[in-house]
Amino acid sequence: MILYTPVPMEAVYKEEHETTASQRSVPCEHGVVLLEEQEPNKWVITRLMSTDPQAYLQDCYQPGKVWTDSL
């Protein structure tokens, strides 16, 4: 994949260790989901990282959805 952008590469490809305390990466059936804590014990999906293109079409992985599985 070639990405043409004026944005620095560090901003585009953030490392896994750069997540804040209110963010968490959770493995799921189709890859990894990045969650952000909105309220205590309420996690919202912010990003899906998957090699399966069909995973991005599933409603359960859409950004803004509340994560219902256990952490």
Backbone torsions as a table, in degrees:
resi	resn	phi	psi	omega
1	MET	NA	132.8	176.8
2	ILE	-110.1	130.2	-177.9
3	LEU	-120.3	115.2	178.0
4	TYR	-100.0	110.7	-177.8
5	THR	-154.8	146.9	175.5
6	PRO	-81.5	-6.1	-179.1
7	VAL	-74.7	137.2	179.0
8	PRO	-59.0	147.0	-177.1
9	MET	-59.6	-32.4	179.8
10	GLU	-64.6	-31.6	179.1
11	ALA	-77.1	-31.6	-178.9
12	VAL	-77.4	-47.1	-177.6
13	TYR	-108.1	78.8	178.1
14	LYS	-71.8	139.4	-179.9
15	GLU	-75.4	156.5	-179.8
16	GLU	-60.4	-36.7	-176.6
17	HIS	-75.6	-4.1	179.7
18	GLU	-87.3	7.1	178.4
19	THR	-72.2	146.8	-179.7
20	THR	-86.6	177.9	-179.1
21	ALA	-65.0	-26.0	-178.8
22	SER	-89.9	6.9	177.6
23	GLN	-119.0	151.9	-179.9
24	ARG	-149.7	137.6	174.3
25	SER	-96.1	128.5	-177.2
26	VAL	-127.0	125.6	175.0
27	PRO	-67.6	141.1	177.8
28	CYS	-132.8	-177.0	-175.3
29	GLU	-60.6	-33.3	-174.0
30	HIS	-109.9	6.9	-179.5
31	GLY	153.0	-129.6	-179.5
32	VAL	-131.4	137.0	178.4
33	VAL	-111.5	132.0	174.3
34	LEU	-95.8	123.1	-177.1
35	LEU	-113.0	150.6	175.7
36	GLU	-126.7	135.1	-178.5
37	GLU	-82.3	117.3	179.5
38	GLN	-89.4	-41.9	177.5
39	GLU	-136.7	167.6	176.5
40	PRO	-56.6	123.9	179.4
41	ASN	65.0	22.7	173.6
42	LYS	-124.2	108.2	-176.0
43	TRP	-107.9	136.8	-178.2
44	VAL	-119.9	138.9	-179.7
45	ILE	-71.8	128.8	175.6
46	THR	-112.5	-22.5	-176.3
47	ARG	-161.1	144.1	172.5
48	LEU	-117.7	131.4	175.7
49	MET	-118.0	110.1	-175.0
50	SER	-148.5	151.6	174.4
51	THR	-92.5	-6.3	-179.8
52	ASP	-93.9	111.4	-179.0
53	PRO	-60.7	-30.0	179.9
54	GLN	-68.2	-24.1	-179.6
55	ALA	-63.8	-32.8	-178.7
56	TYR	-71.3	-16.3	179.7
57	LEU	-90.4	-10.1	-178.8
58	GLN	-78.2	134.6	-178.4
59	ASP	-61.8	-32.4	-175.1
60	CYS	-68.4	-15.9	-179.3
61	TYR	-109.0	10.4	-177.9
62	GLN	-72.6	138.7	177.4
63	PRO	-57.7	138.5	-178.7
64	GLY	97.1	-14.0	178.0
65	LYS	-74.9	145.3	176.6
66	VAL	-78.4	130.7	179.9
67	TRP	-78.1	121.8	-175.1
68	THR	-103.5	-15.9	178.8
69	ASP	-74.1	161.8	179.5
70	SER	-73.7	152.6	178.5
71	LEU	-97.0	NA	NA
